[in-house]
Amino acid sequence: AAPPVVGDSFCDVNAGPLPRLPEWGRNVVSPERILAQPGGAALNVACNLQRLRGDTALYSGIGRDAFGDMLRVHLDSLGVRLIEADSDEDAPTGVCMVLSGP
């Protein structure tokens, strides 16, 4: 088996395209649904390697929360083996907020 992909796993929360990017302290309503999707460079590489050749593992830290559960389900559905990094059990899953403009 190939060595595992090592690195970050995030939940990308995508909002947009927005009519304009918000100013500090102001709200902008997204005209589209806001989506939570698996992301992070290492997670994306592991998923694509799995699709191309199979037998892929990912070594990454993922929290014990709803975002982490979503990432685990995604990895499992593709057959990517997750090797979890030792971490604080209370550490949250990384989240990346993605705001796109026109």
C-alpha positions in Angstrom: 0.0 0.0 0.0 1.1 3.6 -0.7 2.0 5.8 2.3 -0.9 7.8 3.7 -1.7 11.3 2.6 -0.8 13.5 5.6 -2.4 16.9 6.4 -5.5 19.0 6.9 -9.2 18.1 6.7 -11.8 20.9 6.9 -15.5 21.5 6.5 -15.8 24.2 3.8 -18.9 26.3 4.4 -19.7 28.0 1.0 -21.9 31.0 0.7 -22.4 32.8 -2.5 -22.2 34.2 -5.0 -23.1 37.2 -2.8 -24.3 40.5 -4.3 -21.4 42.0 -2.4 -19.0 41.0 0.3 -20.1 42.1 3.8 -18.5 45.0 5.5 -17.4 44.5 9.1 -20.5 44.4 11.4 -22.9 44.2 8.5 -25.0 41.3 7.1 -25.4 40.2 3.5 -28.0 37.6 2.7 -26.9 34.8 0.4 -29.3 34.4 -2.6 -28.2 30.7 -2.9 -28.2 27.9 -0.3 -25.2 27.8 2.0 -23.4 24.5 1.6 -21.2 22.6 4.0 -18.8 20.3 2.1 -15.7 18.2 2.8 -12.5 20.1 2.1 -8.9 20.7 3.1 -5.9 20.0 0.8 -5.0 16.6 2.2 -8.5 15.4 2.3 -9.1 16.5 -1.3 -5.9 14.8 -2.4 -6.8 11.5 -0.6 -10.2 11.4 -2.1 -9.0 12.0 -5.6 -6.2 9.4 -5.2 -8.8 6.9 -4.0 -10.9 7.6 -7.1 -7.9 7.1 -9.4 -6.2 4.1 -7.9 -7.9 3.0 -4.6 -6.2 1.8 -1.4 -5.7 5.3 -0.1 -5.3 6.3 3.6 -5.5 9.8 5.1 -3.6 10.8 8.3 -5.4 13.8 9.7 -6.9 15.4 12.8 -10.7 15.5 12.7 -12.9 16.7 15.7 -15.6 14.7 17.4 -18.4 17.0 16.3 -21.0 17.2 13.5 -18.5 18.5 11.0 -16.1 15.7 11.8 -18.9 13.2 11.5 -19.7 14.6 8.0 -16.0 14.2 7.0 -15.9 10.6 8.3 -19.0 9.6 6.4 -17.6 11.2 3.2 -14.2 9.4 3.5 -15.9 6.1 4.4 -18.3 6.4 1.4 -15.2 6.6 -0.9 -13.3 3.9 0.9 -10.5 6.2 2.1 -9.0 4.7 5.3 -8.8 7.4 8.0 -5.8 7.3 10.4 -6.7 9.8 13.1 -3.9 12.0 14.6 -3.8 12.0 18.3 -5.4 15.2 19.5 -7.4 16.8 22.3 -10.8 15.1 22.3 -12.4 18.5 22.7 -10.7 20.0 19.6 -13.2 21.0 17.0 -13.0 20.1 13.3 -11.5 22.9 11.2 -14.0 25.0 9.3 -13.3 27.3 6.4 -15.8 30.0 5.5 -15.9 30.6 1.8 -17.6 33.8 0.7 -17.7 34.5 -3.1 -18.7 37.7 -4.7 -20.2 38.5 -8.1 
